[in-house]
């Protein structure tokens, strides 16, 4: 019975560690994605300005 309890605690610990690792990865990917969205918006704004200049020629 004690062995089963120990194995269960170890499995619980591994599951929590894995969950924490995945959470960190998700936060990292979210940060990367938000940075890329910002860059895309800046590029779109620059493209609109360029298109305006071209259309005024």
BABAGU-584276 format. One line per field, with one value per atom (N, C-alpha, C): residue number from 1; residue in one letter; atom name; x, y, z. Coordinates in nm, 4 decimals. Layout:
BEGIN
seq = c(NUM  ...)
type = c(a  ...)
atom = c(CA  ...)
xx = c(X  ...)
yy = c(Y  ...)
zz = c(Z  ...)
***
This chain:
BEGIN
seq = c(1  1  1  2  2  2  3  3  3  4  4  4  5  5  5  6  6  6  7  7  7  8  8  8  9  9  9  10  10  10  11  11  11  12  12  12  13  13  13  14  14  14  15  15  15  16  16  16  17  17  17  18  18  18  19  19  19  20  20  20  21  21  21  22  22  22  23  23  23  24  24  24  25  25  25  26  26  26  27  27  27  28  28  28  29  29  29  30  30  30  31  31  31  32  32  32  33  33  33  34  34  34  35  35  35  36  36  36  37  37  37  38  38  38  39  39  39  40  40  40  41  41  41  42  42  42  43  43  43  44  44  44  45  45  45  46  46  46  47  47  47  48  48  48  49  49  49  50  50  50  51  51  51  52  52  52  53  53  53  54  54  54  55  55  55  56  56  56  57  57  57)
type = c(x  x  x  x  x  x  x  x  x  x  x  x  x  x  x  x  x  x  x  x  x  x  x  x  x  x  x  x  x  x  x  x  x  x  x  x  x  x  x  x  x  x  x  x  x  x  x  x  x  x  x  x  x  x  x  x  x  x  x  x  x  x  x  x  x  x  x  x  x  x  x  x  x  x  x  x  x  x  x  x  x  x  x  x  x  x  x  x  x  x  x  x  x  x  x  x  x  x  x  x  x  x  x  x  x  x  x  x  x  x  x  x  x  x  x  x  x  x  x  x  x  x  x  x  x  x  x  x  x  x  x  x  x  x  x  x  x  x  x  x  x  x  x  x  x  x  x  x  x  x  x  x  x  x  x  x  x  x  x  x  x  x  x  x  x  x  x  x  x  x  x)
atom = c(N  CA  C  N  CA  C  N  CA  C  N  CA  C  N  CA  C  N  CA  C  N  CA  C  N  CA  C  N  CA  C  N  CA  C  N  CA  C  N  CA  C  N  CA  C  N  CA  C  N  CA  C  N  CA  C  N  CA  C  N  CA  C  N  CA  C  N  CA  C  N  CA  C  N  CA  C  N  CA  C  N  CA  C  N  CA  C  N  CA  C  N  CA  C  N  CA  C  N  CA  C  N  CA  C  N  CA  C  N  CA  C  N  CA  C  N  CA  C  N  CA  C  N  CA  C  N  CA  C  N  CA  C  N  CA  C  N  CA  C  N  CA  C  N  CA  C  N  CA  C  N  CA  C  N  CA  C  N  CA  C  N  CA  C  N  CA  C  N  CA  C  N  CA  C  N  CA  C  N  CA  C  N  CA  C  N  CA  C  N  CA  C  N  CA  C  N  CA  C)
xx = c(0.0826  0.0000  0.0869  0.1938  0.2823  0.3517  0.3862  0.4512  0.3560  0.2305  0.1320  0.1157  0.1145  0.1015  0.2233  0.3422  0.4648  0.4645  0.4274  0.4213  0.3198  0.2081  0.1059  0.1586  0.2282  0.2851  0.3889  0.4720  0.5732  0.5079  0.4031  0.3315  0.2683  0.2124  0.1519  0.2582  0.3741  0.4838  0.5267  0.5404  0.5783  0.4720  0.3463  0.2375  0.2392  0.2606  0.2663  0.3862  0.5011  0.6206  0.5967  0.5332  0.5040  0.4074  0.3087  0.2119  0.2804  0.3687  0.4422  0.5289  0.5927  0.6770  0.5939  0.4813  0.3939  0.3408  0.3047  0.2551  0.3613  0.4859  0.5946  0.6119  0.6000  0.6121  0.4980  0.3779  0.2621  0.2812  0.3272  0.3502  0.4570  0.5628  0.6692  0.6171  0.5397  0.4837  0.3859  0.3090  0.2148  0.2904  0.3989  0.4805  0.5378  0.5883  0.6418  0.5331  0.4158  0.3049  0.2632  0.2532  0.2137  0.3166  0.4442  0.5486  0.5364  0.5056  0.4907  0.3671  0.2599  0.1395  0.1709  0.2435  0.2825  0.3674  0.4625  0.5472  0.4648  0.3704  0.2836  0.2039  0.1499  0.0718  0.1587  0.2814  0.3724  0.4059  0.4269  0.4552  0.3340  0.2150  0.0941  0.0774  0.1053  0.0949  0.1974  0.3190  0.4221  0.3816  0.3217  0.2775  0.1660  0.0728  -0.0342  0.0245  0.1230  0.1867  0.2568  0.3233  0.3921  0.2924  0.1810  0.0782  0.0196  0.0037  -0.0482  0.0480  0.1760  0.2770  0.2769  0.2702  0.2708  0.1470  0.0321  -0.0915  -0.0942  -0.0168  -0.0133  0.0841  0.1616  0.2582  0.1913)
yy = c(-0.1196  0.0000  0.1260  0.1243  0.2408  0.2623  0.1527  0.1641  0.2279  0.1898  0.2488  0.3979  0.4354  0.5770  0.6550  0.5968  0.6626  0.6787  0.5737  0.5786  0.6836  0.6893  0.7888  0.9306  0.9539  1.0871  1.1241  1.0270  1.0530  1.0860  1.0143  1.0414  1.1802  1.2150  1.3475  1.4551  1.4361  1.5328  1.5475  1.4358  1.4422  1.5145  1.4894  1.5548  1.7055  1.7470  1.8903  1.9540  1.8868  1.9396  1.9549  1.8547  1.8616  1.9757  1.9921  2.1000  2.2359  2.2515  2.3776  2.4052  2.3014  2.3165  2.3604  2.2956  2.3301  2.4719  2.5094  2.6450  2.7476  2.7220  2.8124  2.8227  2.7104  2.7102  2.7888  2.7719  2.8443  2.9946  3.0367  3.1790  3.2319  3.1545  3.1958  3.2099  3.1129  3.1188  3.2351  3.2610  3.3738  3.5052  3.5181  3.6393  3.6565  3.5481  3.5520  3.5922  3.5321  3.5614  3.7079  3.7603  3.9002  3.9933  3.9602  4.0394  4.0351  3.9184  3.9056  3.9799  3.9765  4.0510  4.1997  4.2503  4.3910  4.4235  4.3365  4.3597  4.3590  4.2678  4.2617  4.3907  4.4393  4.5640  4.6816  4.6857  4.7932  4.7841  4.6630  4.6446  4.6811  4.6464  4.6822  4.8337  4.9015  5.0480  5.1094  5.0568  5.1074  5.0834  4.9686  4.9382  5.0331  5.0623  5.1575  5.2952  5.3377  5.4673  5.4651  5.3561  5.3436  5.3464  5.2747  5.2729  5.4122  5.4873  5.6240  5.7109  5.7001  5.7791  5.7417  5.6129  5.5672  5.6186  5.6143  5.6568  5.8075  5.8829  6.0283  6.0713  5.9792  6.0153  6.0378)
zz = c(0.0000  0.0000  0.0000  0.0809  0.0850  -0.0491  -0.1147  -0.2454  -0.3462  -0.3411  -0.4320  -0.4054  -0.2794  -0.2438  -0.2922  -0.2751  -0.3202  -0.4718  -0.5419  -0.6882  -0.7334  -0.6638  -0.6971  -0.6760  -0.5639  -0.5378  -0.6436  -0.6809  -0.7835  -0.9174  -0.9510  -1.0765  -1.0719  -0.9565  -0.9394  -0.9589  -0.8981  -0.9103  -1.0558  -1.1265  -1.2688  -1.3508  -1.3199  -1.3937  -1.3697  -1.2455  -1.2141  -1.2830  -1.2797  -1.3467  -1.4967  -1.5571  -1.7005  -1.7298  -1.6441  -1.6624  -1.6533  -1.5558  -1.5408  -1.6630  -1.7149  -1.8336  -1.9538  -1.9743  -2.0866  -2.0707  -1.9507  -1.9260  -1.9645  -1.9255  -1.9620  -2.1124  -2.1810  -2.3268  -2.3909  -2.3399  -2.3938  -2.3763  -2.2591  -2.2339  -2.3291  -2.3498  -2.4411  -2.5842  -2.6288  -2.7641  -2.7787  -2.6741  -2.6775  -2.6908  -2.6164  -2.6239  -2.7643  -2.8215  -2.9578  -3.0564  -3.0433  -3.1339  -3.1248  -3.0037  -2.9883  -3.0516  -3.0381  -3.1028  -3.2540  -3.3079  -3.4526  -3.5026  -3.4258  -3.4640  -3.4703  -3.3717  -3.3712  -3.4939  -3.5253  -3.6422  -3.7708  -3.7820  -3.9004  -3.9140  -3.8036  -3.8091  -3.8520  -3.8024  -3.8419  -3.9909  -4.0401  -4.1826  -4.2679  -4.2215  -4.2957  -4.3021  -4.1912  -4.1896  -4.2843  -4.2842  -4.3751  -4.5198  -4.5468  -4.6831  -4.7264  -4.6364  -4.6702  -4.7019  -4.6225  -4.6492  -4.7851  -4.8156  -4.9441  -5.0587  -5.0427  -5.1469  -5.1682  -5.0602  -5.0710  -5.1505  -5.1204  -5.1923  -5.3398  -5.3689  -5.5084  -5.5819  -5.5168  -5.5837  -5.6073  -5.5304  -5.5474  -5.6565  -5.7083  -5.8141  -5.9474)
***
